[in-house]
């Protein structure tokens, strides 16, 4: 099983160039499970689906930032029960999906 974590840094920096490199790297690595940080999901864009394609089941953090940035988990297998926990460890609470 191939498991990875990746902080995508939303669409900051040179996103078109970074998108090509990230998508190619994910295709080459073929992870079975990916924990993403700082991915964007809005009503008209899903960054995880953009990078991975349709071969994954994706669970997104429910409460993202105002710009749609959030955490997500992508799995090659269907996802069962999902729990989300807010962790107030800093002035900006963090969320864990499991």
C-alpha positions in Angstrom: 0.0 0.0 0.0 1.3 3.5 -0.9 0.3 6.2 1.5 1.4 9.8 1.1 0.7 13.3 2.5 0.9 16.5 0.5 0.6 20.2 1.3 -0.6 21.6 -2.1 -0.4 25.3 -0.9 -3.8 26.0 -2.6 -3.4 27.8 -5.9 -0.6 30.1 -4.7 2.6 30.7 -6.6 2.8 29.6 -10.3 -0.2 27.3 -10.0 -0.4 26.3 -13.7 3.2 25.1 -13.6 2.9 23.5 -10.1 -0.3 21.8 -11.2 1.5 20.0 -14.1 4.3 18.8 -11.8 2.0 17.7 -9.0 -0.4 15.8 -11.4 2.5 14.1 -13.1 4.1 13.2 -9.8 0.9 11.7 -8.4 0.3 9.7 -11.6 3.9 8.3 -11.4 3.7 7.5 -7.6 0.1 6.0 -7.9 -0.6 6.4 -4.1 -3.4 4.3 -2.7 -4.2 6.9 0.0 -3.4 10.6 0.1 -3.8 13.1 2.9 -4.0 16.5 1.4 -3.5 19.9 3.2 -4.3 23.3 1.7 -6.4 22.1 -1.2 -9.2 24.2 -2.7 -12.8 23.1 -3.1 -15.4 25.5 -4.2 -18.8 25.2 -5.9 -17.0 25.2 -9.3 -13.6 23.7 -8.6 -12.2 20.6 -6.8 -8.4 20.8 -6.7 -8.0 17.1 -5.6 -10.2 15.8 -8.5 -8.2 18.1 -10.8 -4.9 16.6 -9.7 -5.9 12.9 -9.3 -8.7 12.4 -11.8 -11.8 10.2 -11.1 -10.1 7.0 -9.9 -10.2 8.2 -6.2 -12.9 8.5 -3.6 -12.4 11.9 -1.9 -13.5 13.3 1.5 -13.1 17.0 2.1 -13.0 18.8 5.3 -16.5 20.3 5.9 -15.6 23.8 7.1 -12.9 25.2 4.9 -11.5 28.7 4.8 -13.4 31.5 3.0 -11.4 30.9 -0.2 -12.3 27.2 -0.2 -9.0 25.9 1.2 -9.3 22.8 3.4 -7.9 19.4 4.1 -9.0 16.2 2.2 -8.3 12.5 2.0 -8.3 10.6 -1.3 -8.5 6.8 -1.4 -8.6 4.2 -4.2 -11.1 2.4 -2.1 -14.6 3.6 -1.0 -14.5 5.6 2.2 -16.7 4.3 5.1 -17.5 6.3 8.1 -15.9 9.7 8.3 -15.3 11.7 11.5 -14.1 15.3 11.7 -12.5 16.8 14.8 -11.6 20.4 15.4 -8.4 20.8 17.3 -8.0 24.2 18.9 -4.2 23.9 19.4 -3.4 27.4 18.1 -5.2 30.7 17.5 -6.3 29.2 14.2 -8.0 25.8 15.0 -7.0 22.8 12.9 -9.2 20.0 11.7 -8.4 16.3 11.5 -10.3 13.9 9.2 -10.1 10.2 9.9 
